Amino acid sequence: MPEASTRPQDAALGTGLGRVLLLVYGVFALSASARALVQITTKFGEAPLAYLLSAFAGLVYISATVGLAIGGARGRMIALISCSIELIGVLAVGILTTADAGDFPDDTVWSHFGSGYGYVPLVLPFIGLWWIWRHRPRA
């Protein structure tokens, strides 16, 4: 007799769209983290703020991926906090890099609202937050 799944019903792994969302978050977690690692280890002195922001973005993407994947109350809270931080980050960094690029001699994942990544970093937190809201537990 097969064992019943212990994964919460709101885990993003349960549907096709959720799997795509997890894939995109996973790719961004890997790419932002790898980019930051290379930048920090090879040319940190050139743009430390930008490189540290890329590392921070990588951590946010990792935590959002984990939260969406595990679901349940704890997973939803992790994902909600991560997606909210991501949205605030991409908006703040986007505004700062557009208004005054002098503080950012090199781009981050969130520079110019994620233009270097096809604006996916700008759209992704909205989709993530929608996913969390749409799959919230019903009373």
Secondary structure by P-SEA (a helix, b strand, c coil): cccccccccccccccaaaaaaaaaaaaaaaaaaaaaaaaaaccccccaaaaaaaaaaaaaaaaaaaaaaaccaaaaaaaaaaaaaaaaaaaaaaaaaaacccccccccccccccccccccccaaaaaaaaaaaaacccc
